[in-house]
Amino acid sequence: MKKIDKLILKSFLGPLLLTFAIAVFVLLMQFVWKYIDDLVGKGLEVGVIAELLLYASATFVPMALPISVLFASIMTMGNFGEKYELVAMKAGGISVRRIMLPMALVALFMTGIAFYFANNVLPVAMHKYRMTLYDIQRKKPAVSIRPSEYYDEIDGYVIRVNGKDPDGRTMRDIIIYDHTQGINRTNITVADHGNMQTTPDDKYLVFTLYDGYSYSEPTEGEDAAKRPLTSIGFDKQILTFDISDFAFKKSDENFFSGHYQMLNVAQLDSSINSLEGSMVNRYVEFRDMTMNKLRAYKYYVDHTEDSSSYTDIEQWLSDTNKATREKIVNHAKSIAFNAQSDIQSYTSIISSEQEHINRHWIELMRKFTLSVACLLLFLIGAPFGSIVRKGGLGMPLVASVIFFVLYYVIGMISEKSVREDAVAPVGMWISTFVFIPIGALLTWQATTDSSFFDLATWKRWLHIKNKAKSRHGKS
């Protein structure tokens, strides 16, 4: 049995690792395509981009593990069935359950790895990923002044050059508009040519200009018309621009701390308890506020006119004079309007807080559901592969995509329902509850050698049925 177990594990681990790498790569390419505009044209170092891609890849691991287990199990059992190795093992007295046992142990191990990763590694990776992406998005594009274009990325300045030498530093026919003193004053520097370079710390951009003029003219103010245009010629002038905002800066590590995606199970549980306690306090606060308004109104009515001898409020209102009655009714309308406004405000606040709590529940449940999915999808993939008996990449890939998309769509629908408070947090397990019977049915069909899902059986049955119809038609 040891040799067979080694054969099974060797046949299973290869597709498992390959599929896992491909799944992470595909998800990573989707991420790159989504944020390509934030990465290109900013002069980012290779190390920064590699760091972002590494953290992003880590966030895809919990999703890549289940689909890799599903594909590998279908492919392995399908190959055994297609090459008649499954038949040979059955003939040797080895049951399908025993054949699936080594792969099941690997899937169980992957379930534990997935939970450990989701609980301990993923929060840290998600924090680093969010921090790095935020810093990249804040970074301004690298200084790139192209000929015949107005460059306005430097705050307070607009620069235009009509020519640029191949060295990338020497520029011709330079115009610099200085708006740092506000729109009420026009400052323009014109130069025949000049050089551009940055300081070693990349904090300043230095322009060395030659053969030019600086113009200054006020455009508004009481004495604007009396003050002449000032023009100063120069043979050489050095202008320095602060470009420290263009540098890549790392934010404070605590900037995203406390976000529900960056918490482990214990932290999520503690945060949920705290938030639910705050929700209870919010309900108590609303109740007390409403009761105080009702007490205030009762006190107002009791002291507006003697009403102690009346048991019927309508009778009492009809016996009061018109001015008093209108005063009481208007006061009641004001209180009702304020109460309605308070209810709407508190409803919005409570709805927002409940959604925040539900997001914590979703993240907590996801750590378990995606981990259990490794074992669950194996219990679907392995029996399905032994039934269809098709290996290679075609059938396993199509079947894996169909099963995983179905699992993912059901999971997304249930997640949205939980987020909108339509179902309880246990709704995150709906996709698991749906797939458990499917896995049980497929396992039973595979272990009992049922031909219900066998494509060859259905083809033979359809062929026989078509022949019977043709004979019946001839007769």
Disulfide bonds with the S-S distance in Angstrom:
none
